[in-house]
Amino acid sequence: MQWRDQGIILTLRKYGEFDAILEVLTRDHGLCCGIVKGGLGRRQRGNIQPGNEIDVTWRGRLSSHLGLYNVEVKNARSVAFLYTPSKLAALNSVTAVLSVALPENEVHSLLLDGLLAFLDTLNLAQDNILNWGPLLVRFELGLLQELGFGLNLGSCVASGQQDELIYVSPKSGRAVSKEAGLPYHDKMLTLPKFLTETGHDVTIEDIRCGFALTEFFMDRHMLRPFAKKIPQARRMIMDYII
């Protein structure tokens, strides 16, 4: 059987001496794996880097088999981040998280659109975590939403009020106001202001809290139930928080 699709490369790993196995988030077939013959040779290596947007043809005897990929590059997005280490770290983080979080062959076209928008905006952002950090936090919140574990950060779970929301309940994933959460502040997650206030000047502490928030719920809902862990590439993001 054979199909053709478009998508973003998430990971690649060596297979044999010169071949490579690609994980690609495709529009109509979800997360799929395939072998690129000679993928690690000089002619193709640069084309199959994580983050590159591609047209891909898959061939195999059965849909459950590890078939062969033929790859045509539409947008070599990874090249744009080679000389900006923090942006490259963000790219590696988001592709690694998607690789471990998504089930194979489950279509998530909206998530692919979100990933494309994320990479476009990341490319235009200044090389500073204060500029792209909130973007990554929002993408991870969107990933949780897409997989059925969205957080409700619009109103307090205890009182229903919509102002002074500074906590998130680790049990419910709902926002908690300052007054309602104060007696339990040591057990709460911090809700960064850039998720609830417009025009707020983002701080390093906001970024740190945002990453801690999404990591907690990604680990609890998306990864731990399937005996998976937060990827090392995601952990390395913290190296850019000074």
C-alpha positions in Angstrom: 0.0 0.0 0.0 1.0 3.6 -0.4 0.0 7.1 0.7 1.2 10.6 0.3 0.9 13.4 2.9 2.6 16.5 4.3 4.0 17.0 7.8 6.8 17.9 10.2 9.7 15.7 11.1 9.8 15.1 14.8 12.7 12.7 15.3 15.2 10.7 13.4 17.5 7.9 14.5 20.1 5.8 12.8 19.1 2.5 11.2 21.9 0.4 9.9 24.9 2.2 8.4 23.4 5.0 6.3 19.6 4.6 6.7 17.4 6.6 9.1 14.0 6.1 10.8 11.9 9.2 10.8 8.9 10.0 13.0 6.7 12.5 11.1 3.6 14.2 12.3 1.4 14.1 9.2 -1.8 15.9 8.4 -4.0 13.0 7.4 -2.2 10.0 9.0 -1.0 11.3 12.4 2.3 10.3 13.8 3.9 7.8 11.5 7.4 6.1 11.2 9.3 5.1 8.1 12.8 4.3 6.9 14.6 6.7 4.6 17.2 4.8 2.6 20.5 6.5 2.6 19.0 9.2 4.9 22.2 9.7 6.8 24.3 10.1 3.7 25.6 13.6 2.7 22.9 14.2 0.1 19.9 13.7 2.4 21.1 14.3 5.9 20.3 18.0 5.9 16.8 17.3 4.5 15.6 15.1 7.3 16.3 17.2 10.4 13.6 17.6 13.1 11.4 20.7 12.4 11.6 20.4 8.6 8.4 20.7 6.8 8.1 17.9 4.2 6.0 16.2 1.6 6.3 12.5 2.2 5.3 9.3 0.4 5.1 6.1 2.5 5.2 2.6 1.0 4.7 -0.7 2.8 3.0 -4.1 2.5 0.7 -3.4 5.5 -0.2 -0.2 7.4 1.2 -1.8 10.6 4.6 -2.3 9.0 7.6 0.0 9.2 7.5 1.1 5.6 9.8 3.2 3.4 9.7 7.0 3.2 10.4 9.2 0.2 10.9 12.7 1.4 10.7 16.1 -0.4 11.5 19.2 1.7 9.0 22.0 1.5 10.6 24.2 4.2 13.9 23.5 5.9 12.9 25.2 9.1 15.7 23.7 11.2 18.3 25.8 9.3 16.7 29.0 10.6 17.6 28.0 14.2 21.1 26.6 13.8 22.8 29.8 15.0 20.3 30.6 17.7 20.8 28.0 20.5 17.8 29.0 22.6 15.4 28.7 19.6 17.0 25.4 18.6 16.4 24.2 22.1 12.7 25.2 21.9 12.4 23.4 18.5 14.1 20.2 20.0 11.9 20.4 23.0 8.6 20.6 21.2 9.4 17.9 18.7 10.6 15.6 21.4 7.5 16.1 23.5 5.2 15.4 20.6 7.2 12.3 19.8 6.6 10.7 23.2 3.1 12.1 23.8 1.3 11.3 20.6 -0.1 7.8 19.8 0.8 6.5 16.3 -1.6 6.9 13.4 -4.0 9.1 15.4 -4.9 12.2 13.3 -4.3 15.6 14.9 -4.5 18.1 12.0 -5.2 21.0 14.4 -2.1 20.1 16.3 0.0 20.2 13.1 -1.4 23.6 12.3 -0.5 24.7 15.8 3.0 23.4 15.4 3.5 25.2 12.1 2.2 28.4 13.7 4.6 27.9 16.6 7.6 27.4 14.4 6.7 30.5 12.3 6.4 32.7 15.3 9.5 31.2 16.9 11.5 32.1 13.8 10.4 35.7 14.0 10.8 36.1 17.8 14.0 37.6 19.3 16.6 35.1 20.6 15.5 35.6 24.2 13.5 33.2 26.4 11.3 36.1 27.5 10.1 36.4 23.9 9.6 32.7 23.0 9.0 31.2 26.5 5.3 32.2 26.8 4.8 30.8 23.2 6.2 27.4 24.2 4.0 27.3 27.4 0.9 28.1 25.4 1.8 25.4 22.8 2.1 22.9 25.6 -1.2 24.0 27.0 -2.7 23.5 23.6 -1.2 20.0 23.4 -2.8 19.1 26.7 -6.1 20.5 25.4 -5.9 18.5 22.1 -5.2 15.2 24.0 -8.2 15.8 26.3 -6.4 17.2 29.4 -7.1 20.9 29.0 -6.7 23.2 32.0 -9.4 25.7 33.0 -7.6 28.9 33.8 -10.5 31.4 33.3 -12.2 31.3 36.7 -11.6 30.2 40.3 -12.7 26.6 40.9 -13.7 27.6 44.5 -15.5 30.9 44.1 -16.0 31.4 40.3 -14.4 34.8 40.4 -12.3 35.8 37.4 -9.8 38.2 39.0 -6.7 37.7 41.2 -6.1 34.2 39.8 -2.7 33.3 40.9 -2.8 29.5 41.5 -3.7 26.3 39.7 -5.0 23.3 41.6 -2.8 20.2 40.9 -5.9 18.0 41.4 -8.4 19.7 39.2 -6.3 21.7 36.7 -8.5 24.7 37.5 -7.4 28.2 38.4 -7.6 29.3 42.1 -7.9 32.9 43.3 -5.5 34.4 45.8 -8.0 34.4 48.6 -9.3 30.9 48.0 -5.9 29.4 47.6 -4.0 31.2 50.4 -4.6 28.5 53.0 -3.2 25.9 50.6 -0.6 28.0 48.9 2.2 25.5 49.6 0.3 22.8 47.7 -0.7 24.9 44.7 1.0 25.4 41.3 1.7 29.1 40.4 -0.3 30.5 37.5 2.0 32.9 35.5 0.5 36.3 34.9 1.0 36.2 31.1 -1.7 33.5 30.9 -4.3 35.7 32.6 -3.3 39.3 32.1 -2.7 41.3 28.8 0.1 43.8 28.6 2.0 42.2 31.5 5.8 42.4 31.3 6.9 38.8 31.3 9.6 37.9 33.8 12.0 34.9 34.2 9.9 33.8 37.2 6.8 33.8 35.0 8.6 31.6 32.5 9.8 29.2 35.2 6.3 28.9 36.6 4.8 28.3 33.2 7.2 25.5 32.4 6.6 23.9 35.8 2.8 24.1 35.3 2.8 22.4 31.9 5.4 19.9 32.8 3.4 18.8 35.9 0.2 18.1 33.9 2.0 16.6 30.8 3.8 14.2 33.1 0.6 13.3 35.1 -1.8 12.8 32.2 0.2 12.3 29.0 3.3 10.4 29.9 3.3 8.7 33.3 0.2 6.5 32.6 2.1 5.1 29.6 5.4 4.6 31.5 7.0 7.5 29.7 9.0 10.4 31.0 9.5 14.0 30.1 12.2 14.1 27.3 15.6 15.3 28.1 15.3 17.9 25.4 12.4 19.4 27.4 14.4 19.4 30.6 17.2 21.3 28.9 15.0 24.3 28.3 15.5 25.2 31.9 19.2 25.8 31.0 18.1 29.0 29.3 16.4 30.4 32.4 19.0 32.5 34.1 
